[in-house]
């Protein structure tokens, strides 16, 4: 699992309350009532990564600071979603925080209380 980005991302997502996984647009996608993370294995380009919901301003900040690691994904980037490359050196501790922020962006308050409880 250490070298498989999909397995590691899946574990981060499924560790959160009431998350389900389904295929969407041919890619593994994680839901907490709504989509919060979508795997992108060369989905629209030749890169490996994922797209996720992000709090306001985070996408712009991270893409501007580190464009080799972060990007504005197609279709959902205009809504503030963040793209994260997985074909570069990855800090999995930081990605765990990004995934949790994505969850917090879309999860109902009841589940956020459970997460924080």
Backbone as CSV, one residue per row, in Angstrom:
resi,resn,N_x,N_y,N_z,CA_x,CA_y,CA_z,C_x,C_y,C_z
1,UNK,0.827,-1.194,0.000,0.000,0.000,0.000,0.868,1.254,0.000
2,UNK,2.062,1.205,0.556,2.900,2.392,0.690,3.198,3.051,-0.650
3,UNK,3.294,2.265,-1.711,3.630,2.830,-3.011,2.412,3.024,-3.915
4,UNK,1.250,2.638,-3.460,0.044,2.732,-4.286,-0.786,3.946,-3.867
5,UNK,-0.731,5.021,-4.655,-1.460,6.232,-4.251,-2.967,6.020,-4.126
6,UNK,-3.549,5.175,-4.979,-4.997,4.938,-4.888,-5.342,4.284,-3.557
7,UNK,-4.601,3.286,-3.143,-4.880,2.617,-1.866,-4.731,3.575,-0.690
8,UNK,-3.713,4.395,-0.751,-3.497,5.354,0.343,-4.598,6.408,0.383
9,UNK,-4.983,6.930,-0.777,-6.063,7.913,-0.830,-7.374,7.285,-0.366
10,UNK,-7.640,6.072,-0.822,-8.858,5.358,-0.417,-8.911,5.219,1.109
11,UNK,-7.792,4.836,1.709,-7.759,4.668,3.164,-8.037,5.989,3.887
12,UNK,-7.494,7.078,3.390,-7.754,8.386,4.008,-9.236,8.739,3.939
13,UNK,-9.829,8.520,2.778,-11.241,8.879,2.596,-12.162,7.992,3.417
14,UNK,-11.948,6.680,3.351,-12.850,5.746,4.014,-12.712,5.752,5.533
15,UNK,-11.678,6.393,6.064,-11.522,6.514,7.514,-12.478,7.555,8.101
16,UNK,-13.104,8.351,7.261,-13.993,9.416,7.722,-15.428,8.895,7.850
17,UNK,-16.225,9.472,8.766,-17.574,8.963,9.032,-18.493,8.941,7.803
18,UNK,-19.123,7.782,7.612,-20.171,7.564,6.619,-19.752,7.820,5.173
19,UNK,-18.485,7.656,4.870,-18.005,7.828,3.497,-18.269,6.551,2.712
20,UNK,-18.708,6.730,1.480,-18.896,5.611,0.561,-18.049,5.860,-0.678
21,UNK,-17.731,4.778,-1.360,-16.962,4.867,-2.603,-17.789,4.289,-3.740
22,UNK,-17.795,4.993,-4.857,-18.452,4.527,-6.076,-17.611,4.976,-7.253
23,UNK,-17.820,4.336,-8.380,-17.207,4.832,-9.610,-18.053,5.979,-10.140
24,UNK,-17.404,7.043,-10.523,-18.076,8.173,-11.156,-17.182,8.648,-12.291
25,UNK,-17.735,8.718,-13.473,-16.967,9.090,-14.650,-15.760,8.163,-14.828
26,UNK,-15.936,6.897,-14.445,-14.903,5.895,-14.620,-13.783,5.928,-13.594
27,UNK,-13.907,6.744,-12.568,-12.853,6.889,-11.559,-13.410,6.619,-10.158
28,UNK,-12.596,6.051,-9.247,-13.034,5.931,-7.858,-13.337,7.321,-7.294
29,UNK,-14.484,7.419,-6.637,-14.948,8.695,-6.111,-15.536,8.455,-4.728
30,UNK,-15.282,9.387,-3.808,-15.741,9.228,-2.430,-16.795,10.274,-2.118
31,UNK,-17.826,9.811,-1.429,-19.012,10.609,-1.140,-19.284,10.638,0.358
32,UNK,-19.780,11.763,0.824,-20.406,11.890,2.128,-21.678,12.679,1.833
33,UNK,-22.670,11.963,1.361,-23.905,12.503,0.775,-23.618,13.076,-0.621
34,UNK,-22.571,13.888,-0.748,-22.126,14.457,-2.031,-20.662,14.089,-2.234
35,UNK,-20.204,14.276,-3.447,-18.801,14.007,-3.762,-17.900,14.969,-2.996
36,UNK,-16.808,14.419,-2.437,-15.811,15.303,-1.835,-14.405,15.024,-2.359
37,UNK,-14.142,13.830,-2.899,-12.852,13.515,-3.513,-13.080,12.623,-4.718
38,UNK,-12.355,12.911,-5.803,-12.412,12.087,-7.011,-10.986,11.801,-7.478
39,UNK,-10.674,10.520,-7.625,-9.376,10.096,-8.148,-9.298,10.477,-9.619
40,UNK,-8.146,10.830,-10.098,-7.983,11.226,-11.504,-6.740,10.545,-12.071
41,UNK,-6.924,9.338,-12.570,-5.817,8.590,-13.161,-5.762,8.901,-14.646
42,UNK,-5.035,9.962,-14.960,-4.885,10.399,-16.342,-6.255,10.693,-16.968
43,UNK,-7.161,11.212,-16.130,-8.552,11.417,-16.547,-8.683,12.456,-17.666
44,UNK,-7.993,13.567,-17.534,-8.095,14.624,-18.551,-6.737,15.053,-19.085
45,UNK,-5.688,14.395,-18.630,-4.350,14.722,-19.090,-3.457,13.511,-18.815
46,UNK,-2.171,13.700,-18.847,-1.257,12.573,-18.639,-0.738,12.520,-17.206
47,UNK,-1.458,13.105,-16.263,-1.034,13.190,-14.873,-1.907,12.323,-13.969
48,UNK,-1.348,11.908,-12.861,-2.060,11.167,-11.829,-2.316,12.114,-10.669
49,UNK,-3.547,12.131,-10.171,-3.857,13.011,-9.058,-5.247,12.764,-8.523
50,UNK,-5.751,13.735,-7.799,-7.144,13.706,-7.370,-7.674,15.124,-7.306
51,UNK,-8.995,15.210,-7.362,-9.708,16.488,-7.261,-10.496,16.432,-5.969
52,UNK,-10.583,17.555,-5.266,-11.347,17.551,-4.025,-11.970,18.914,-3.749
53,UNK,-13.054,18.863,-2.977,-13.658,20.096,-2.494,-12.623,20.794,-1.613
54,UNK,-12.686,22.108,-1.552,-11.735,22.862,-0.733,-12.435,24.079,-0.135
55,UNK,-12.014,24.472,1.051,-12.567,25.690,1.645,-12.262,26.903,0.757
56,UNK,-13.055,27.963,0.870,-12.844,29.148,0.056,-11.413,29.675,0.144
57,UNK,-10.835,29.973,-1.019,-9.510,30.565,-1.103,-8.342,29.592,-1.094
58,UNK,-8.575,28.356,-0.691,-7.484,27.384,-0.576,-6.922,27.021,-1.941
59,UNK,-7.800,26.778,-2.909,-7.317,26.421,-4.245,-6.353,27.476,-4.773
60,UNK,-6.763,28.724,-4.745,-5.940,29.802,-5.280,-4.610,29.903,-4.553
61,UNK,-4.650,29.773,-3.234,-3.440,29.884,-2.417,-2.443,28.763,-2.747
62,UNK,-2.918,27.523,-2.779,-2.006,26.397,-3.002,-1.495,26.341,-4.434
63,UNK,-2.365,26.612,-5.399,-1.932,26.591,-6.797,-0.891,27.684,-7.046
64,UNK,-1.102,28.858,-6.474,-0.140,29.949,-6.647,1.196,29.628,-5.967
65,UNK,1.138,28.993,-4.791,2.355,28.708,-4.035,3.136,27.530,-4.605
66,UNK,2.431,26.485,-5.090,3.111,25.266,-5.539,2.424,24.653,-6.764
67,UNK,2.561,25.290,-7.923,1.886,24.780,-9.119,2.410,23.433,-9.605
68,UNK,3.540,22.984,-9.117,4.039,21.653,-9.474,3.300,20.559,-8.701
69,UNK,2.626,20.943,-7.622,1.905,19.977,-6.785,0.398,20.128,-6.823
70,UNK,-0.084,21.345,-7.115,-1.516,21.620,-7.058,-1.975,22.292,-8.343
71,UNK,-3.252,22.075,-8.704,-3.789,22.663,-9.928,-5.278,22.919,-9.788
72,UNK,-5.781,23.710,-10.719,-7.221,23.981,-10.797,-7.821,22.943,-11.739
73,UNK,-8.632,22.016,-11.213,-9.151,20.945,-12.060,-10.240,21.437,-13.014
74,UNK,-10.375,20.756,-14.162,-11.450,21.116,-15.085,-12.814,20.819,-14.461
75,UNK,-13.831,21.464,-14.964,-15.242,21.262,-14.586,-15.594,21.780,-13.193
76,UNK,-14.773,21.520,-12.193,-15.104,21.899,-10.818,-14.164,22.960,-10.248
77,UNK,-13.123,23.286,-10.968,-12.168,24.282,-10.498,-12.799,25.647,-10.287
78,UNK,-13.766,25.993,-11.121,-14.428,27.297,-10.968,-15.246,27.379,-9.678
79,UNK,-15.523,26.220,-9.051,-16.245,26.200,-7.776,-15.282,26.121,-6.594
80,UNK,-13.983,26.273,-6.860,-12.996,26.282,-5.791,-12.367,24.936,-5.481
81,UNK,-12.734,23.903,-6.240,-12.133,22.593,-6.000,-10.639,22.640,-6.283
82,UNK,-9.907,21.786,-5.590,-8.460,21.725,-5.682,-8.038,20.449,-6.391
83,UNK,-7.066,20.551,-7.273,-6.445,19.389,-7.883,-5.098,19.154,-7.222
84,UNK,-4.805,17.884,-6.924,-3.568,17.512,-6.238,-2.864,16.440,-7.070
85,UNK,-1.652,16.704,-7.485,-0.881,15.719,-8.246,-0.348,14.625,-7.317
86,UNK,-0.418,13.390,-7.791,0.118,12.253,-7.055,1.319,11.630,-7.745
87,UNK,1.750,12.227,-8.856,2.917,11.712,-9.582,4.169,12.546,-9.299
88,UNK,4.165,13.204,-8.148,5.301,13.969,-7.628,5.549,13.467,-6.204
89,UNK,6.657,13.837,-5.570,6.815,13.448,-4.165,5.633,13.956,-3.334
90,UNK,5.049,13.063,-2.549,3.802,13.353,-1.837,4.039,13.352,-0.329
91,UNK,3.522,14.353,0.337,3.513,14.423,1.798,2.140,13.912,2.243
92,UNK,2.068,12.643,2.643,0.774,12.029,2.963,0.140,12.617,4.214
93,UNK,0.922,13.186,5.094,0.347,13.865,6.261,-0.410,15.109,5.803
94,UNK,0.199,15.860,4.897,-0.478,17.039,4.351,-1.718,16.630,3.553
95,UNK,-1.619,15.552,2.775,-2.775,15.111,1.987,-3.912,14.638,2.886
96,UNK,-3.589,14.051,4.030,-4.636,13.659,4.975,-5.405,14.892,5.446
97,UNK,-4.703,15.982,5.678,-5.359,17.234,6.078,-6.211,17.792,4.939
98,UNK,-5.717,17.718,3.713,-6.476,18.205,2.551,-7.747,17.383,2.375
99,UNK,-7.646,16.056,2.524,-8.824,15.190,2.405,-9.820,15.508,3.513
100,UNK,-9.336,15.696,4.733,-10.243,16.027,5.826,-10.902,17.396,5.604
101,UNK,-10.165,18.354,5.077,-10.761,19.660,4.749,-11.832,19.509,3.673
102,UNK,-11.579,18.650,2.687,-12.577,18.404,1.635,-13.849,17.825,2.249
103,UNK,-13.675,16.860,3.141,-14.808,16.254,3.848,-15.582,17.331,4.605
104,UNK,-14.857,18.152,5.358,-15.500,19.198,6.152,-16.256,20.211,5.278
105,UNK,-15.797,20.380,4.053,-16.433,21.333,3.142,-17.834,20.873,2.720
106,UNK,-18.070,19.566,2.657,-19.362,19.079,2.149,-20.185,18.272,3.150
107,UNK,-19.588,17.786,4.231,-20.302,16.910,5.170,-21.354,17.674,5.971
108,UNK,-22.444,16.988,6.311,-23.455,17.602,7.178,-22.889,17.857,8.586
109,UNK,-23.460,18.830,9.273,-22.989,19.203,10.614,-22.977,18.027,11.582
110,UNK,-23.963,17.147,11.462,-24.043,15.977,12.349,-22.775,15.124,12.225
111,UNK,-22.306,14.948,10.999,-21.100,14.139,10.789,-19.841,14.892,11.212
112,UNK,-19.853,16.199,11.069,-18.701,16.978,11.544,-18.587,16.886,13.062
113,UNK,-19.733,16.903,13.744,-19.727,16.745,15.201,-19.199,15.365,15.569
114,UNK,-19.573,14.354,14.808,-19.084,12.998,15.054,-17.573,12.940,14.828
115,UNK,-17.098,13.594,13.787,-15.672,13.615,13.494,-14.902,14.295,14.616
116,UNK,-15.456,15.384,15.132,-14.789,16.155,16.170,-14.983,15.568,17.569
117,UNK,-15.989,14.668,17.698,-16.344,14.113,19.009,-15.351,13.171,19.503
